[in-house]
Amino acid sequence: MNPLPSIGDRVRTSSTVATLREPAFELLSRIQDANPSDQVRALFLVAAVISDAIGIDGHDALNSAKRMLSTAEGPHTIHVQAIRDYADGELRRID
């Protein structure tokens, strides 16, 4: 028996949001040249594949991410607001 928590356990129990801001921004930055609707669908596809692979419920993970938003958008942060601005300005364009 492995005494260390699995990645699924760490995903479900981690409470640090600050470390997620920049990687989230970089994920979106990597796919920004794709068709806007494909960007959205690709991000959800990746989340579904990874959640299945590590044994977590994708719906629970999305709900958890939504609950993180207020903390992720805390004072003196730019990454999540930049993602929001990108979604509002770029993803809403006609693709």
C-alpha positions as CSV (number, residue, x, y, z in Angstrom):
1,M,0.0,0.0,0.0
2,N,1.3,3.4,-1.0
3,P,1.4,5.8,2.0
4,L,1.4,8.8,-0.3
5,P,-1.9,10.3,-1.4
6,S,-2.8,9.7,-5.0
7,I,-3.0,12.6,-7.5
8,G,-6.8,12.3,-7.4
9,D,-6.7,12.7,-3.6
10,R,-4.5,15.7,-3.9
11,V,-6.8,17.3,-6.5
12,R,-9.8,16.8,-4.3
13,T,-8.2,18.1,-1.1
14,S,-5.7,20.8,-2.1
15,S,-6.8,24.2,-1.0
16,T,-4.0,26.3,-2.5
17,V,-5.4,28.3,-5.4
18,A,-2.5,30.8,-5.9
19,T,-0.4,28.1,-7.6
20,L,-3.1,27.5,-10.3
21,R,-3.3,31.0,-11.7
22,E,-0.3,31.1,-14.0
23,P,-0.6,27.5,-15.3
24,A,-4.3,28.1,-16.1
25,F,-3.2,31.2,-18.1
26,E,-0.5,29.3,-19.9
27,L,-2.8,26.5,-20.9
28,L,-5.1,29.0,-22.6
29,S,-2.2,30.9,-24.1
30,R,-1.0,27.7,-25.8
31,I,-4.2,27.1,-27.7
32,Q,-5.2,30.7,-28.4
33,D,-4.6,30.3,-32.2
34,A,-7.2,27.6,-32.6
35,N,-10.8,28.3,-33.5
36,P,-12.5,29.8,-30.5
37,S,-15.2,27.1,-30.1
38,D,-12.5,24.5,-30.6
39,Q,-10.5,26.1,-27.7
40,V,-13.4,25.7,-25.3
41,R,-14.3,22.2,-26.4
42,A,-10.6,21.1,-26.3
43,L,-10.2,22.4,-22.7
44,F,-13.3,20.5,-21.6
45,L,-12.1,17.4,-23.5
46,V,-8.7,17.5,-21.7
47,A,-10.5,18.0,-18.3
48,A,-12.7,15.0,-19.0
49,V,-9.9,12.7,-20.1
50,I,-7.7,13.7,-17.2
51,S,-10.5,13.3,-14.6
52,D,-11.3,9.9,-15.9
53,A,-7.6,8.9,-15.9
54,I,-7.0,9.9,-12.3
55,G,-10.3,8.7,-11.0
56,I,-12.1,11.9,-10.0
57,D,-15.6,13.0,-10.9
58,G,-15.3,15.7,-13.6
59,H,-18.6,17.4,-12.5
60,D,-17.3,17.7,-9.0
61,A,-13.9,19.1,-10.3
62,L,-15.7,21.7,-12.3
63,N,-17.9,22.7,-9.4
64,S,-14.8,22.9,-7.2
65,A,-13.1,25.2,-9.8
66,K,-16.2,27.4,-9.9
67,R,-16.0,27.7,-6.1
68,M,-12.3,28.7,-6.4
69,L,-13.0,31.7,-8.6
70,S,-13.4,34.3,-5.8
71,T,-10.1,33.2,-4.3
72,A,-8.4,32.9,-7.6
73,E,-9.4,36.5,-8.5
74,G,-8.1,37.9,-5.3
75,P,-6.4,41.2,-5.0
76,H,-3.1,41.8,-6.8
77,T,-3.7,38.9,-9.3
78,I,-3.7,39.3,-13.0
79,H,-3.9,35.8,-14.5
80,V,-7.5,34.9,-13.9
81,Q,-8.7,38.4,-14.9
82,A,-6.7,38.1,-18.1
83,I,-8.4,34.8,-18.8
84,R,-11.8,36.4,-18.2
85,D,-10.9,39.3,-20.4
86,Y,-9.7,36.9,-23.1
87,A,-12.9,34.9,-22.9
88,D,-15.1,38.1,-23.0
89,G,-13.1,39.7,-25.8
90,E,-11.7,36.9,-28.0
91,L,-13.8,33.8,-27.5
92,R,-17.0,35.7,-28.1
93,R,-15.9,36.7,-31.6
94,I,-17.5,34.9,-34.5
95,D,-15.5,31.9,-35.4
